[in-house]
């Protein structure tokens, strides 16, 4: 007999899990034919319906494609060939297309990061509450039987799946100056990683401290889950997926602190040299002598250059790994949902491996009832409501792409810009409350990069 679920991706997961999907399906059908019951749904609906999975897939795709597109646009806008394009007769609309596309991508990625961060906090907090409130911390397997076992797998996968895009956006260099409240985002991401790590750690401890699992009435679906996704393999996969989240968060935090400290040091170093009198007390000969004494040898320079290339390769490899992980977990979710749906289909000649399984009408009726209770791949109000996760992101992208970025709506200037009055920095928020001063003041808008500023426009702001 031909079974409809024997596809190429089964071979991939069979290799990852060290199992045989066809043999596990045969044992499941044999168990159902022998026991005469399934005991799967127990009234529990599928946690990942069509709207949930579609929204998660679109959000992950937006983050991955958007991050790489922003990097490519930032790289292109700083290159000589873009400057040569601006010399042509179509320079105006070409520059407008490039800048608006980049602004639209940055705004949509910022919105998607907020959405994913809220979703990750909600899922992890709900999982932690359900897990510990029901006393499942000390008896993980007993709390999840039948459809609950399936939902437990999905909760672990989705909790990790929503963290990776958040880290990808925070770890994209071109987005560093554009994300508002970056420290709060880092703190919230750290809380999500901590809660997800607690879930993974508890599952790891339960798996490797208990030798056997004793169920009162396991039915047929629980042994199928344990045979298709062994508990030891799942614990290792969860740990291997969580550890990169932790070290990526450390890399992001260290990089942000390093950039901030380097900027402050660059701004303060000339003043520090002047205060210490280094410009006046030391001659050029003494400076050259000290520099020659402290000059690195060729070996040290090679080691330093090698470490620099090593960290760059490590950063790029980790960045690509973080971008690819959500799609791996989505692939696993689609795979396990496809098999559960196939298992609950009424017996036919195309999906029957164990012949007595297709001869029992009672089993066919129960399977059909279980599938109706469990199946959430029907467009309902709740499934349509989940599409609101990514609709604001799309609206931001389309609006800014058409109308352009409007900084005046939020009373904010673009990054690296500041407002000065009479040659001295002033606080725009404090001046905005004073109407008389605001009308009479002559404002100068300057664009600043590190410690160098240049005037770009000067006008009276009413």
N, C-alpha and C positions, 0 to 999 in steps of 0.2 A: 504494500500500500504506500501511496505517496502522502507525506504529511506536509501541510502548507507552510509550516514555520521553519522548515529546514532551509535557511538562507545563509548567505555568505557571512553575515555578521555573527551568526551562531558559532561559526568556527573561531572567530576572534575571541569571543567571550568564553568559549570552551577552553581555549588556550590560556586565557588570563585566569580563569577560575580552576582549571584543571579538572573539568567535568565533561560529561557527555549529555547534551541536551536531549537527543533522541531517546537515549536509555532512560533518562529521568521522566520524560513524558510517558513512555511505556509503563513504567512503574506506577505513575499517577493513575493512569487509566485502569491498570490492574487493581490498584487499591480501591478505586471507586466502584468497579464491577464487583469486587469482593465484599466491601462494606455496605454498598447500596446507598451511600450518602456522600456528600461533598464537604459540608461544614466549612464553607469559605466565607461568604459575605457576612453572616451574622447581623444583617441590617446596616453594615458600614458601607458608606458610599466611597467611591474612588476619590482619593485626595487630589490627584492630578488630573483634572478634567481637560477638555479640549481648549477652553479659554485660558486656563492656568498655564498649560505647557506652551501654547502659542505665544502668550505674553512673555514668558521667560525666554523663549527662543528668540523673539524679536528684540528684547532688551539686550541679551547677550550679543546678538549680531550687531546691534547699533553700537554697543561699546567697542567691540573688536574692530569693526570697519571704521568707526569714527576716530578711534585712537590712531590707527595707522594713517588715515587720511589727514588728520591734523599734523602728524609728524611729517608727512610728505609735503603738505602745503607750507609748513614752517621752513622746511629745508629748501623748497623751491623759491620762496619769497626772498631768501637771503642769497641766492646764487646770481651769477653774472648773466646767465641767459635770460632770467626774468627782467633784469635791468635793461638788457638789450631789447626785449619785447616792448618795454615802456617807451622806447624811442620811436616806435612806429606810429602810424596815424590812428590806429585803433587802441591806443594805450589807455584811454579813459575807461572804456567798457571792459577791457581785459583786467585792468587793476580792480575795477568794481566787482567783477565776477570772482576773482581770487579772494579779495578781502571779505566779501559777503559770505562766500562759501565757508571760509575759515571761521568767521564770527558765528554763523549758523551752527556749525559743527561744535564749536566751543560751548555755545548756549545749550544745545541739545544734550551734550555730554554732561554738563553740569546738572541739568534737570534729571537726566537718567541716573546720575550718581545719587542724587537725593532720593529718588524713587527706590532704587535698589538698596540704599542704606536703610530706609524706613522698612522695606520689605524684609530685609535680613534681620533687623532688630525684632520685628514682629514674629517672624518664624522661629527664631532662636529662643525668644522669651516664651512663646507659646509651647515650644517643645520642652524647654526646661520646666515650665510649670506643670505640664501634663506628666512629664517623666517622674518628677519628684513628688508631686501631689498624690499620685496614685500608688506610691510605694514601689515603683518599678526600678529604683536605683539598685536594690539588692536582688532583684529577680527579674532581669530584663526579658528573658524569653517567655516567662509565664504570662506577662502582661500583653504580649503581642502574639495572638494566634489567628490563623486564617487571614482575613483582610487586614487585621491590625498589624500582622507581620509585614505585609506589603506596605502599609502606610508608614511603618517605622523606618523601612528602608528609604522610602521617598523623603521623609522628613530629614534624615541624615544627608541625603544627596542634595536636596534643595537648600538646606542650611549652608552647605559649602558652595553650592552653585551661585548663590547670591553674593557671596563674599568676594569671589574672584574678580568680577567686573568692577567692584568698588576699588580693589587694589590696583587694577589695571589703569583706571582713570587717575588715581592718586600718584601712580608711578610713571605717568607719561610726562616727560620733561616739558613738552610744549604747552601743557595745561597748568604748570606750576603757578604762574602769576595770575591765572584767570579764575581759580577756584576760591570762592569766598568762604570765610570761616573754616579755613583748612585745618586748624588745630582741633576744632570741634569734630570735624569729619574723621580725623585720625583717632580721636578718643572714642567716637562711636564705632568705628571699624575695629578698634582694639577690643571693645566690649563684645561685639559680634564674634570675633575670633576666640575670645575667652569662653563664651557660652558654647560655641561649637566644639571647642577643645574639651570642655567638661563632658559633653555628650559622647564624643568619640572616646575619651579616656575611660568613661564608665563602661561603655560597650567593650572596649579592649580588656578591661579588668575582669568583666563578667565572662568573657569568652575564654580567657586563658587561665582563670582560676577554677572554673567548673569543668569537670571532665565529661559529664553526661547531661542530657536534658531529659527530664521526666515530665510528660504531659498527661493530664487526666484523660483527655479525649482529643488527641491532636488532629484527627481526621486524616485527610489525604494531602491537603495543600501545604501544611507546615513541613512535612518531610520532603515535599517537592522543593520548597524554598531552600531548605538546608542542603539538599543535594545539588541544586542548581547554583546557589551562591553560598559556598561553605563559610561558616562563621569566622574561621581563622583567616581566610583569604579576605573577607569583607573588612575585618578589623585592620589588617595590614593596609588595604587600599584606603580606608578612611584616614589612617595615620599618615600614609604617604601623601594624601591630598591635603591634610591639615598642616603638616610641617612647613611646606613652602609658603603657606599663608602667613605663618608666624615670622619666618625670616624675611619675607618681603615687607612686612610691616616694620621690622627693625631697619631694613635698608631704607625705606621711605623716611622714617623718622630721623635716622642719622644723616641722610642726604639733605633733608630740609634744615636741620640744625647746622650742618656744615655750610650750606649756602648762606644762611642768615649770619653766621659768625664770620664768614669770609667777607660778606658785604660790609659788616660793621668794621672789621679789621682793615679793609681797604680804605674806608672813609677816615678811620682814626690814625692810620699809620703815618701820613705826612705830618699831622699835628703832633703826634707823639715824638717824631724825630726832631721837630722844631723845639718842643719843650725840653727834650734831653740835650739840645745843643749839638746834635750830630752834624748839622750843616756847617757850623762855624768852628767847632773845636778840632775837627779832624781834617787833615789834608788829603788830597787825592792819592798821594803816594802811600799813606798809611792804610787807606781804604783798599787800594789795590793789593797791598801786602797781606792784609787780613783776608781778602777774598781768595788770594792764591793759597794761603794756608788752609782755608776751609773748603777748597775746591774738591769735588768728589773725584774719585778715580774712575777709570773707564769701567771697571767691574761693577762698581756701585751704581753707576749710571745705567748699565745694561740691566742690572737687577731691578732698578727703579722703573725702567721702561718696560721690562717684562711684567712686573706687577701691575703696571697701568693697563697693559693690553689684557692681562688675565682678568682684572676686575671689569673691564669693558665687555669682554666676551661673556663673563659670568652674568653681568647685568642684562645683556641682550638675550642670552639663553633663558634666564629666569623670566624675563619679560614675555618671551614667546610662550614659555611653559604656562605662565599664568593666564595668557590669552586663550590657550588651547584647552585648559582644564574644564571650563564650563561646558564646552561642547562634548567632552568625553562623558560627563555626568548626564547631560541631556540624552546622549546616545544610549546610556545604560537605562535611563528612565523609559525611553521609547521601546527599548528591547524588552524589558521586563513587563511593560504594559501590553505589548503585543502578545507575549506568551501567556499572560493571565487571560487575556481576551480569547485566545485560541483554546485554552484549556476549558473555558466555560461555554464554548460553543456546543450546541447539541451535536451528538455523534452523526457523522456522515461517512461515506466511503473514502473521502479525501483526508479526513483528519483522525482516522481510527488506526491505531497501531496494535491494539489488543482487541481481537474480534469480539469477545463477550461484552466489551464495553459498549458496543453499538447496538446490542440486542435488547437492552433493558429500557423500556419506555419510561419507567419511574425515574431513572437517572437522567434521561433526556429532559423530562419535565422539571426536575430540580435544577439542572444546569441552566435551563432557560430562565427560571425564576431568579437564580443567583446572579445571572448576567444582567437582568433588568434592574435588580436592586443595586448592583455595584457600578454599572456603566454610567459614566458622567460625560461621555462624548456626545452630548446632545446640547444644542444651543438653547440655554435657558437664561433667565434674567441674571442669575449669579455668574454664569460663564461669560455673558456679554459685559457684565460689570467689571470683570477682571481685565478687559481690554483697556480700561482707563489707566492702567499702569504705564503704557507707552504712548497713548494718544497725546498727552501734553508735550512729550518730547518731540513728536512729529509736528505738532502745531508750532512750537518754538522754531524748529528748523525751517519750516515753510515760510513763516512770517518774516523772520530775519533775512531769509534768502530773497524775498520779494521787496520788503520795505527797508531793509538795512538795520543795523544796530542803532538804537536810540538811547543814548546815554542820559539825555535830559529827563527821561521818564523817571529815573531813579535818583536824579541829582548826583550822579557819579560820573567821574571822568574815566577814560580808558586807563588800563594799567600803565604804570610808569609816568603818569601825568600828574601835575599838581598846579594849584592856583596860588599866585603870589600877588601881593599888593605893595606898590612902592618899593619893589626890590627885596622885600622880606617875606618869608613864608607866613601865611595866615591860615586860620582854621575856617574853612568854608561853611561848616555847620554853625559856628558861632556868629559869623558875619551875616548868615542868612536870616537870623532872627531880628537884626537891626535894619529896618527898612531904609532909614535915612542914610546910613553909612553905605548900604548896598547900592543905592541909586547914585551916590556921588563918587563912589570909588572908581578908580581906573584899574581894571584887573588885567593881569598878564598871565596867560596860560603858557606854561613851559613843559616840555617833555624832558624827563630825566632818565638817564641810564647810569646806574651805579652812582658816582659822585659828580658826573658831568651833566650839565643842563644847558639847553639852548632854547631861545625864545622862538615860538612858532606862530603865535597870533596875539594881537593886543587890541582890545576893544573895550568899550563901556558896556557893562552888563546891567541892564535895567532891573 
